[in-house]
Amino acid sequence: MGKWDLDEKKVTGLRVRLLEWYKRSHRDLPWRHTRDPYAIWVSEIMLQQTRVAAVIDRYTAFMARFPTLHLLALATEDDVLAQWSGLGYYRRARMLHKAAQFVVAHNNGNLPVTAAELRLLPGIGAYTAAAIASIAHGEPVAVVDGNVERVLCRLEGWKEGSARLRRKIEKLAGELVDPKHSGDFNQAIMELGATLCLPRNPQCLVCPVAADCKTQGEHKTAPRSPMVSREVAHALSLRTRRRAGNLREEVLLEQRPASLSVMPGLWELPALIDSAVPEEDLRLTVRHAIMQVNYIVRIRTVAEGEIEALTVAGAQRRWVPLDDAPAMPLTGLARKVLTRLHLLSAAPRQRLPRSRVET
């Protein structure tokens, strides 16, 4: 690894080629049009363990609802979770909200400037702190996410996996970061890993730093844990009631207990006792992945009078007008199901073919 800190010309050449490639080829993403540390913070938290394509719309909607850190701090947790719905890993949203409240209470609503100070806030680790500090303020600190780690391992011909190697990667990242253009450099190396230096079939022929790469292709990595498949079923129960003189359609939702480690407090469709659903009652089948589990989810039409007999008891339940449901902190699965059945949109509602399977 010493070749980098001993060869200033080599390091400079890599920086120049990477920055020129980034300026020419980077994706046009909404959070790249600002140096506002709050906006950059929101984007970085959303992007953790989440595909860019899934983040773009949620980021735009979130920033429209909470354009400033003060407005985020003043919001209720339910409102924040509702805007986060669909991104998963809801602890990120809760920690973002708590950190915003802390900053308003203790720092006059101003995010700290340095990476070291940012790391003191709830939910901000080394990567996020470095990203905010370098992109918003130009601090010459390196970011190391999964994409950066893969790029650096291939440059040096290292195998990923050990804690000792992690320290070597962080050291190399610190040596390579451009002190004058740290924000753009960090975004460039992340972009390289996301678009060219891919886990499978890397695009080495068009890589701007291929000349410095010892690997030139895929490298050995630790095997990933296999995905597990499970079958579950949920009840879709609708009714019509008169409210304030108007007929409104309602859906039955239940709240996940606060004691759960996954998605506590969010609202979902009631779980059925039996995951096997009779064909005549099957409304929809969807696939839904959460971490290492692929769920095959069957949605059964259940009349109001059959709820107690067919569903798992114990959770708090509420009949919710469909017009109000989009603003609730729904689980990603509940939002997916209700959206695909046209129950959360202004589009005409349509009963889907019973045999249809969506992903």
Beta strands, then each sheet from edge to edge (+ up, - down):
strand 1: 228-236
strand 2: 238-243
strand 3: 246-255
strand 4: 267-268
strand 5: 282-290
strand 6: 293-301
strand 7: 316-321
strand 8: 357-358
sheet 1: 1+ 6+ 5- 8-
sheet 2: 2+ 3- 4+
sheet 3: 2+ 3- 7+
end
